[in-house]
């Protein structure tokens, strides 16, 4: 496709069944361009140093702030706190992938896997070592709302809060009884991740790693 194509669409309210002849026609203009006509930057786009400084400050927050300070500001991070487990236990309206509700026994198994009396029981700086899911509760089982509701059910898993990419700094806060789940504070969210996807980052690792320069791949299949 070359050049600019202009498509003009006319909607007449009279045709749509409106009997008022005084209604004006509504015109929509849609312009379509070929990729060759789009303009791209011809010079290197420079990111101001202030943006870089702000990014580093936010990204490395789980490492730069003391664990006690992060815990004191826990409510300021998006995501559910441990108290949500009790709410989940008392709510029998969560549905699984089989369109059946989570039974009381299933909910108790998840909740009883977490010791809330000694929260927090870990508090160590760590790092995400594999792309992982940040979950609202410590389970990979999805939590759907009633399937009969419009726009609900699969694939709208309410227990999936967000994702954490590999190399994301975190504070490892609380470990489940079976050692399979860890409650973490990331730079932008808090929740549960699989312990298989995180590792402890001691000072010898954190100090040089957080001072290194970052790069952005510009193409796929880079190793």
C-alpha positions in Angstrom: 0.0 0.0 0.0 1.4 3.4 -1.0 0.3 6.8 -0.2 -2.4 7.7 2.3 -5.9 6.2 1.8 -8.8 8.1 3.3 -11.9 6.2 4.1 -15.0 8.2 4.8 -17.9 6.4 6.5 -21.4 7.9 6.6 -24.0 6.9 9.2 -27.5 8.2 8.6 -29.7 8.0 11.6 -32.7 7.7 9.3 -31.4 4.4 7.9 -30.9 3.1 11.5 -34.6 3.6 12.2 -34.6 7.1 13.6 -37.6 8.9 12.2 -36.3 12.4 12.9 -35.3 13.9 9.5 -33.6 16.8 11.2 -30.8 14.6 12.5 -27.5 15.4 10.8 -25.3 12.7 9.2 -22.3 11.7 11.3 -19.0 11.4 9.4 -16.0 9.4 10.6 -12.7 9.7 8.8 -10.2 6.9 9.0 -6.7 7.4 7.6 -4.5 4.4 6.8 -0.8 4.7 6.2 1.8 2.2 5.0 4.9 1.5 7.2 7.1 3.3 4.7 5.2 6.6 5.4 5.7 6.5 9.1 8.5 8.7 10.5 11.0 7.2 13.0 13.8 9.0 14.9 16.9 9.3 12.8 19.2 10.0 15.7 19.9 8.2 19.0 17.3 8.9 21.6 19.0 10.0 24.8 17.4 9.2 28.2 18.1 12.0 30.7 20.3 11.0 33.7 17.5 12.0 36.1 15.3 9.3 34.6 18.0 6.7 35.0 18.6 7.8 38.6 14.9 7.6 39.4 14.6 4.2 37.8 17.5 2.7 39.8 16.1 4.2 43.0 12.7 2.5 42.5 14.0 -0.7 41.0 16.5 -1.4 43.8 14.2 -0.3 46.6 14.0 -3.8 48.1 17.8 -3.8 48.5 18.5 -0.2 49.3 15.9 0.2 52.1 16.3 -1.7 55.3 13.9 -4.7 55.8 12.4 -3.0 58.8 11.6 0.2 56.9 10.1 -1.8 54.0 7.9 -3.7 56.5 6.7 -0.5 58.1 5.6 0.7 54.7 4.1 -2.6 53.6 0.6 -1.2 53.1 1.9 1.3 50.6 2.8 -1.5 48.1 0.0 -2.7 45.9 -1.1 -6.3 46.5 -2.7 -8.3 49.3 -1.4 -8.7 52.8 -1.4 -11.9 54.8 -4.7 -11.0 56.4 -6.3 -11.7 53.0 -5.8 -15.4 53.6 -8.6 -15.4 56.2 -10.9 -13.6 53.8 -10.2 -16.3 51.2 -10.9 -19.0 53.7 -14.3 -17.6 54.5 -15.3 -17.0 50.9 -16.9 -20.0 49.2 -17.6 -18.2 45.9 -14.2 -18.8 44.3 -14.3 -21.1 41.3 -11.6 -23.3 39.8 -10.7 -24.3 36.2 -13.3 -27.1 36.5 -16.1 -24.6 37.1 -16.5 -25.9 40.6 -16.1 -23.9 43.7 -13.0 -24.2 45.9 -14.1 -26.5 48.7 -13.6 -25.6 52.3 -11.0 -28.4 52.6 -9.1 -27.0 49.6 -9.1 -23.5 51.1 -8.0 -24.8 54.5 -5.1 -26.6 52.9 -3.8 -23.4 51.3 -4.3 -21.2 54.4 -3.0 -23.8 56.9 0.3 -23.9 54.9 1.1 -20.4 56.1 2.1 -19.6 59.7 0.8 -16.2 60.4 1.8 -16.1 64.1 5.5 -15.6 63.3 5.2 -13.2 60.3 7.7 -12.2 59.0 9.8 -15.3 59.4 12.6 -14.7 56.8 13.5 -11.1 55.8 16.4 -11.5 53.5 17.2 -9.6 50.3 16.8 -11.7 47.2 16.5 -11.8 43.4 14.2 -13.3 40.9 16.1 -15.9 38.9 13.3 -16.9 36.5 10.3 -15.2 35.1 7.6 -16.0 37.6 4.0 -15.2 38.6 3.2 -13.0 41.6 0.1 -14.6 43.2 -2.5 -13.2 45.6 -2.4 -16.4 47.6 0.2 -19.2 47.7 -1.2 -21.5 45.1 -1.0 -21.9 41.3 -4.7 -22.9 41.2 -6.7 -20.1 39.6 -9.5 -18.2 41.3 -12.4 -17.3 39.0 -15.5 -15.4 39.8 -18.9 -16.9 39.0 -18.8 -18.3 35.4 -22.4 -17.2 34.9 -21.5 -13.6 35.2 -20.7 -11.8 31.9 -17.0 -11.3 31.5 -16.1 -13.6 34.4 -14.7 -17.1 34.6 -11.8 -18.4 32.5 -9.3 -16.8 31.8 -9.8 -14.0 34.4 -7.7 -15.4 37.3 -8.1 -13.0 40.2 -5.2 -14.7 42.1 -2.7 -13.6 39.4 -1.6 -10.2 40.5 1.3 -9.6 38.1 4.6 -11.1 36.8 8.1 -10.6 38.0 10.9 -10.8 35.5 14.2 -12.5 36.1 16.8 -10.2 37.8 14.1 -8.3 39.7 15.3 -7.4 43.3 12.9 -8.5 46.0 12.7 -8.7 49.8 12.0 -12.3 50.8 9.6 -11.8 53.7 7.8 -15.0 54.7 8.2 -18.7 53.8 5.4 -21.2 53.7 5.5 -24.3 55.9 6.2 -26.6 52.9 9.0 -24.2 51.8 7.4 -23.9 48.3 6.1 -20.4 48.5 7.6 -17.1 49.6 5.9 -13.8 50.3 7.9 -11.0 48.7 8.1 -7.3 48.3 9.1 -6.3 44.8 9.9 -2.8 43.5 6.2 -2.4 42.5 4.1 -5.1 44.1 3.8 -7.6 46.9 2.6 -11.2 46.9 3.5 -14.8 46.7 6.0 -16.4 44.4 7.4 -19.9 44.0 10.6 -20.4 46.0 12.0 -22.2 43.0 12.1 -18.8 41.2 14.0 -16.7 43.8 17.4 -16.8 45.5 19.0 -15.0 48.4 21.3 -12.2 47.3 24.0 -11.4 49.8 25.9 -8.1 49.9 28.8 -9.4 47.9 26.4 -10.0 45.0 24.1 -7.0 45.5 26.8 -4.3 45.6 28.5 -4.9 42.2 25.3 -6.1 40.5 23.3 -3.0 41.4 26.1 -0.7 40.1 26.4 -2.3 36.6 25.1 -0.6 33.5 21.9 -1.8 31.9 21.3 -2.7 28.3 18.2 -3.2 26.2 18.2 -5.9 23.4 17.0 -4.5 20.1 16.3 -7.9 18.4 15.3 -11.4 19.3 17.4 -14.6 19.7 20.2 -12.8 21.5 22.3 -15.0 23.8 
